Amino acid sequence: MNENTPFPASPDLSLTDRLHKKRTSTTTGSTLRMSGGDGSLPLPPSEKNKRPHTWRNGYSAVLDIGSTKITCLIGKGEPNGMLRVAGYGWRRSAGVRNGAITELQEAEAAIRATVAQAENMAERTIDKVVVNLSCGHPASRLFNVRWPIGGRVVTEADIRRVVTEGRVQATVQGREVIHTLPIDFTVDDTEGVSDPRGHLCETLKARLHIIDAATTALLNLETVLNRAELRMEALVSSPLASGLSVLDADERDLGTTVVDMGGGTTSLAVFGEGQILHTAQIGVGGLHVTRDIARGLGTSLDNAERLKTVYGSADLASDVEDDVLTVELLGNDVPHFEQISRAMLGRIIRPRMEETLELVREKLDGAGLGMAASGRIVLTGGGSLLDGIRPLAERILGVPVSVGRHSGPGFTRSVRLGRPKNIAGLPEDTAAAAGFATAAGLLFWAASAERPFSDVEFREAAPSGFLQKLVAFIRERV
């Protein structure tokens, strides 16, 4: 008999006795009480919960290029599971509009200054970065791919072929596939298989989530990085990164949508079954609110941004009519000021925020994801810091259009505000850290030993195919 066997499988003992003996001899304290009896059922051990998050050796660097600010983080993972930022740089964005590079020289200067600030603080130099994908009008599509196996064991080569076939099906002229993310596999008639390797089957099917973007926009991004003497290590979808930063594993499994309210764009990602199921981007963000205020009050963009940040609200109470604000007007040789009520400022802000949230709701209701897109909403990004955004979002996003206007299942979406978790050393350690959710998620992705939501065939979501050739051509000449 094996000495490691906890008890002998004696034929003299009944199955019930052997189970009881095993249960009383185990050191596991977690039990599930069964109704209708005084026994207890041991909970199965969870290897997933026992295994600590593992990090790559050394430091990782990431770059979040947004319409309002550019952020660089340099950091590494610690044994306790936390991320530690060793150096950061962030400053007002330049040469970027709606997430895309519009002025190469201005963008290069802003990136250089941001990276230098992070390098000085971290006391180390970097030559490669993981970058967020927000340019090129990113699009999200689902593909179902079949691959014949012929009754043998599924190998990793088969999975690579399925993923490659999905990329081929997704190819559109003028666009480049960035992420090919398997949601799940079907082995003959067995659905929901996360890893089909080792299974015997006749046919392997895969449900793939593919994200692509315009090739020219990606080339401009690569060009400006090369001019700043940086190599693009990988591209990661902005809302995917935000989801890694502000959601926990249960939220990603049960169905949660992250809405990242940036300056030039608002992006969203739907998570469910532990996977990212859908992404979308809306060309409206906090800068549009700032411009509305500047036009409506006849003041500068800087003054408008200050008014929005300090006094603005998306859901003003009725008792603010008497709150008076002083606004400096544009176009006067001698400074000229005007007084307005805080309620007037709110009446300028609210329509744009309502428009943004209604567009988000339309994207969710049109995604065709059912209950996965009907669960919790987590707002993050700089726009989520606006006072009153949560109650407004609860009213607009809480009940899907299909439920509010037609008969359907009775459910509502709950809304919470999200900020980066398990990371220390961000520029803002308070609630304002929500403005760094994408950068924090990029660092989590870059520093992880097993990078979450990575492609099967292309482990790092870097430019490939036609884009790689063009990038090589540019590198030789920049």
Secondary structure by P-SEA (a helix, b strand, c coil): ccccccccccccccaaaaaaaaaaaccccbbbbbccccbbbbccccccccccccccccbbbbbbbcccbbbbbbbbbcccccccccbbbbcccccccccccccaaaaaaaaaaaaaaaaaaacccccccccccccccbbbbbbbbbbbcccccccaaaaaaaaaaaaaaaccccccccccccccccccccccccccccccccbbbbbbbbbbccaaaaaaaaaaaaaacccccccccaaaaaaaccccaaaaaabbbbbbbcccbbbbbbbccccccccccccccaaaaaaaaaaaacccaaaaaaaaacccccccccccccbbbbbbbcccccbbbbbbcaaaaaaaaaaaaaaaaaaaaaaaaacccccccccbbbbbcccccccaaaaaaaaacccccccccccccbbbbbbbbbcccccccccccccccccaaaaaaaaaaaacccccccccccccccccaaaaaaaaaaaacc
